Amino acid sequence: MLLGIPIENREKERGSLEIGVGKIIKINSENPERKGIVEATRILRKGGLVIFPTDTVYGLGASIRFPKTIRKIYRLKKRSGKKPLVFLIGFKKDVRKFADSISHEAKRLVRDFWPGGLTLVFPSEKYKTIALRMPDHRIALGLIRGAGTLAATSANLSGKKDNVTLKTVEKRLLKETDLCIDGGKAPRGSVSTVVDVSEHPFQLIREGCIKEKELRKKVKDKA
């Protein structure tokens, strides 16, 4: 996961948590236990940091309402502040909350590939561009719909291999995160494909679990 908004978002923060304790809980990805989702949602809504499975790889995320926690993500990952994060949304219609415009091409991609492993970069007057994804994973969607839109990235140190299970996530991240969810192996086992739909025709930024030719075929077939 990558791209999204820069860390210069300075919305008012309330109830931020202190440094995490690295607690790990197990949640069934096929039939998520409500208790675990509620616990993780509570932490996110208080400004905490959570590691969780998605359909692509394990993610590291925080509520977009807490810039301080978002800055912590950069610090923990040793990630450049010039590389913004993705916004994970819970419903297709949430695109309209963040994107200034949605092309017909983008609408087709949303319709055919969301929820799923496709990150779309939309035009945004506030941030120039903003990257959005709706993951196809019950745990991830449970967190997003319970806590609101999440700013997220892959749960790994910058430059290191993406993790498809919690057990391979670096100990540094596990210890400094408020809650870690073990939901088994991420189904796709590969990062999302990133496409810029701020201009026409769309531009491929990164090819991941969905191939470019599949995206272009869908758009062409429905042109």
N, C-alpha and C positions, 0 to 999 in steps of 0.2 A: 504494500500500500504506500502511496506517495502522493504528492501534490495536494493542494487545497487552499488554505489561507495562511498568510504569514503570522508570526507570533505577536505582531504589534496590535492585536485585538485587545482593547483595554476596557472591556465591560466590567461593571462592578462585581466584585467577588464577595461572597458571604459564606461563612461557615467552613472555610478551607480546613482540610485535615493536615495533621503534621506528617512527618516522614513515615512511610508505610512499614508494616510489620511483616510483609511477605506471606500472609496466610494463604494456604492453598485449599480449595474445595473442589470436589468432583461433581459434575453435572452431566446428566445423560443428554447427549446432543439430539437424539431422536425424540425423546420425551422429557424435556427439561423439568427438573423438580422446581416447583414454585418457590420453595424456601430459599434455594440458592440464588435464583434470579432476583428475588426481593432483596436479599442481602447485598448482592452486587449493585443493584440499582440504588439502594440507599447510600452506598459508598460513593457512587458516581455523583449523585445529587448533592452530596456534601463537599464535593471538590476533590474526591479521591481518584487514584489512578488504578486501572484494572487491566490485567492481561486476560485475554479471552480468545476462544477459537472462532474463526470465520470459515466460510466455504473455501477460501484460498489458502491462507496461512494464519498463524496466530498473530493477533493484533495487540497493540498497546494503546489504550485510549482514555480520554477524559471528556467530561461534559464541556461543550463549547462556552459555557457560562463562566469558566474558571481559567482565565489566561495564565495565572500563576502555575496551575497544574500543567497546562500545555507547555509552558517554559521548562518545567521539570522533565517532560518527555525529551526535549532537546538536550538537556543536560545529561540525562541518564544514557541516552543513545550516542552521545557525542556527535550529534547531528548539526550540520550547518544551519544557522538561522535563516539562510537564504532559501532553504528548501521547505516550503510549506507542507502542511498535512492535509489528508483527505477528510472530508466530512462524510460520516456514515449516517444515512437517513433511513427511516423506518417505513416510509410509504413513497410510492412513485410521485404522488402529488406534491411532496415536500420539495421537489425541485424548484417549484415556483417561489418558495420562500427565499431562495438564494441566487438563482440565475436571473439575469436581467432579460434575457431572451432565450427562446428554445426553438431551434430550427426544425423544419420537417424531418430532416435527417436525424437529428437528435431524438425526436419523438419516436421515430421508428426503432432506434437502437434501445431506448428505454423500454418500449413495448415488448421487444423481442428478447432482450438480454438481462432485464431486471425482474426480480432479484437475481443476482449472479456475479460473475467475476469480471465485470466491466466497470472501469472508472471513467467517468466522462468529465471533461474540463469545459465549463461553460463560461460565457462572458459575464463579468461582474463589474459594475461601475465602481464599487467600493474597493475591490481587491484586484481589479483588472481581469483576473480569471479565478475561478473557484472549481475545485474537483469534488465530485460527488459520487457516492456508490451506495447501492442498496444490496447488502450481502444476502446470500441465499443460505442462511444458517439460523436455526431456531434460537440458539443461545444468543447470538449477536443481535438478532432482531428483538428478542425479549429485553435485552439491555437498552437498546436504542429507544424502543417504544415506551419503556418504563422511565428512563432518565432523560430522554430527549436526544437530539443530534449529538454525535460524538466526534471529536477531532481525534484521528487515529493514524497510526503507522504500523509497520510490521514490528513484532516483538523480538528485536535483535539489535545488537550494537551496529552502528553504521558501518557499512562495508563488509559485514559478516553475512553468512548464509541465513536465508529466511528459515524460520522454524515451522514445521508442520505438526509438531507435538510439543506439549509443555515441557517434557523432560529434557529437551534439547535447548531450551531457552537459557541464556547465560545467567549464572547465579547472581551476578550484580543486579540484573533487572528484577529477578524474583525477589530479592531481599528488599529492594527499594520501592516495590509496588505494594499498594494497600491491600489488594486481593488478586490472586491468580486462580483462574478457572481451568481445571483440567477437563476438557470435553472430548478427549480422545484425539485421533488424527484428523486434521483438516481434510475434508473430502477431496478437493481438487489437488492439493499438494503443490500448488504453484501460484505465484503472485497474479494479481489481476492485470488484465490488459488495460492500458491507459490510452485514451483517445481524446484529442482536442476537437470539440465540436463548436468552438467559438467562431470558426470560419468554415466556409464551404469550398471544396469538399473537406470532410474531416481529415485530420492528420494523425497518424499513429505516433505516439510518444514512446510507448513500451509494449512489446508483444508479450503477453503472459499466457494464461490458461485458455484464452479465446484467440484464435488465429485471425490475422488481418483479413485474409481472403474470405473467411466466413462472415465477417462484418460487412465487407464491401458487397458480397453476394446478396445479403439480406437487403441492403439499401438499394442496390440496383434492381432487384426483383420487384421492389415496391415503388420504384420511381414512377 
